[in-house]
Amino acid sequence: MEIIKTLEDNVCKLALRGRLDTTTAPELEAELKNSLEGIEGLEFDLSDLDYISSAGLRVLLFAQKSMMGKTMVVRNVKPEIMEVFEITGFNDILTIE
């Protein structure tokens, strides 16, 4: 998986490419732990994310909990990823645009 990070107007934007699974989830979690301090918003761009496992869902849940009282948005979700969100109920937890 590739993580492309940009910071704009106190919003951390992370574009994910490839697979977010057991192998790559720790990399994203470490990036989040290093990036969340002092930001007001977090945006994920999943337009190039091909697969997400339960480990990846756990990291998104970690991010959501870490952003309590702040803004977190998930954008550009492919239909196959959206299906996983719907089956697991994550579409009710996350703000998806």
N, C-alpha and C positions, 0 to 999 in steps of 0.2 A: 504494500500500500504506500502511496505517496501522500504527504500532507503538505498543502500549500497554504502558508499562513500570511495574512496581511493584517495590519492594525490601522484602523481609520476612524477618527473621531471617537476614540475610547471604546470602539467595538472591535473585537477580535473575530476575524473571518477565517474559517478553516475550510478549504476545499479538499475533499477526500477523493482519491483515485485508486481503483483496484478493489481489493477485498478487505473488509473489516471483520476479522475472525480471531480465533484464539491466538494465532501467531502475531497478528498486527495490533490487536487491541491494547496491549501494554504500551506500545509506542504512542498511540493516541492519548492514552491516560497520562503518560509522562508529559506529553506536550501540553495537555490541559492544565496539569498541576503547575507548570511553569508559566502559563499564559493568563490565568484567570485573575490574578491579583491586580486590583485597581481598575479593572475594566467594568463598563456599565452594560455591555451587550456582547452576546456571542452568537455568531451565525455559522451554520454548517451549510456548505454547498455540496449536495450529494449527486450532482448531475453525472459525475464520472465514477460513482460507487457502483460496483457490479454485484456485490454480495455482502450481506451482513449476518453474522451468527449471534448466538445468545451472548457471547463475550462482547461483541460490538454493541449490542443493546444495553448491556450493563454499563459500558463506558458512557453512552448517551444519557443513561439515567443518572450516573455520577455527575455529569456535566449539568443536567437539569437541576439536581439538588444543590450543586455548588452555586448556581446562579439564582437561588431563591431571592426574590425581591428585585431582581434585575431581568433583563430581556434575553431570551434564547429563542432562536428561530432556526428551523430546518427548511432549506429551500431545494427546489429542483429534484424532487424524489422520483426515481424511476418506478414504473408500475410494479416491478418484481420486489423492490424494496418496500414500497407502500403496502403490498400484500402482507409482508412480514409484520409491518407496523400494525396493520388491521387485525391480523390473527392474534398478535400478542397484546393488543389494546394500547400500544404505544401511540397510536393516532389520537387517543383521548388524553394522553399525558403531554405530548409534545405540541408545540405550535408549529404547524407545517404549512408552508406557503408554496 
